[in-house]
Amino acid sequence: MTSIVNYSVIIILLLLIIFNASRYLHHQLRTRNRDLGIIFFLLLLIFTSLQVTNLEKDFNQHSQSLQMQPFIKAVARDNGLKSHQLAWSTQPR
């Protein structure tokens, strides 16, 4: 859900940057359009970096879970359990 919001904000900011760039090129004496463009560009950088951070976090969590699968299977095999039962078993055998 957070990714969808981030992507939506990034797309909106890109459109606002394009709109402000065209307005700035049309009215070059108005610095307001240039300032708004700079603000939108900085916001775009912030939201893009947030999205990259979220993607890196998801990738790391996925790779860590893949690394744990052989360990969980080995522990389950040693204790005579199925791997999905390990998370629910709280008492040692």
C-alpha positions in Angstrom: 0.0 0.0 0.0 2.8 2.4 0.8 4.5 1.7 -2.5 1.3 2.6 -4.4 1.1 5.9 -2.5 4.8 6.6 -3.2 4.5 5.8 -6.9 1.4 8.0 -7.1 3.1 10.9 -5.5 6.2 10.4 -7.7 4.0 10.5 -10.8 2.1 13.6 -9.7 5.4 15.3 -8.9 6.8 14.5 -12.3 3.7 15.9 -13.9 3.9 19.1 -11.8 7.6 19.5 -12.7 6.8 19.2 -16.4 3.9 21.7 -16.0 6.0 24.2 -14.1 8.9 23.8 -16.6 6.6 24.7 -19.5 5.2 27.6 -17.6 8.7 28.8 -16.6 9.9 28.6 -20.2 6.8 30.6 -21.3 7.1 33.3 -18.6 10.9 33.5 -17.9 10.6 36.7 -15.8 8.4 35.0 -13.2 10.7 33.3 -10.6 7.7 31.8 -8.8 7.4 29.0 -11.4 11.1 28.3 -11.1 10.9 28.2 -7.3 7.9 25.8 -7.5 9.8 23.6 -9.9 12.7 23.4 -7.5 10.4 22.5 -4.6 8.7 19.8 -6.6 12.0 18.4 -7.8 13.3 18.2 -4.2 10.0 16.5 -3.1 10.5 14.1 -6.0 14.0 13.2 -4.8 12.7 12.6 -1.3 9.8 10.3 -2.4 12.1 8.5 -4.9 14.7 7.8 -2.2 11.9 6.6 0.2 10.7 4.2 -2.5 14.2 2.9 -3.1 14.7 2.4 0.6 11.5 0.4 0.8 12.5 -1.7 -2.1 15.9 -2.4 -0.6 14.3 -3.4 2.7 11.9 -5.7 1.0 14.7 -7.3 -0.9 16.8 -7.8 2.3 13.8 -9.4 4.1 13.2 -11.7 1.2 16.8 -12.8 1.0 17.0 -13.4 4.7 13.9 -15.5 4.7 15.4 -17.6 1.8 18.5 -18.1 3.9 16.5 -19.3 6.9 14.6 -22.0 5.0 17.3 -24.6 5.0 18.0 -24.0 8.7 14.3 -24.4 9.6 14.0 -27.6 7.6 17.1 -29.0 9.3 15.8 -28.2 12.8 12.4 -29.6 11.9 14.0 -32.8 10.6 16.2 -33.2 13.7 13.1 -32.8 16.0 10.8 -34.9 13.9 8.4 -32.1 13.1 7.2 -30.5 9.9 8.7 -27.1 9.1 5.5 -25.2 9.5 5.0 -26.7 13.0 8.2 -25.1 14.3 6.8 -21.6 14.7 3.9 -23.0 16.8 5.8 -25.4 19.0 6.8 -23.6 22.2 7.7 -26.5 24.4 10.9 -28.6 23.7 10.5 -32.3 23.1 
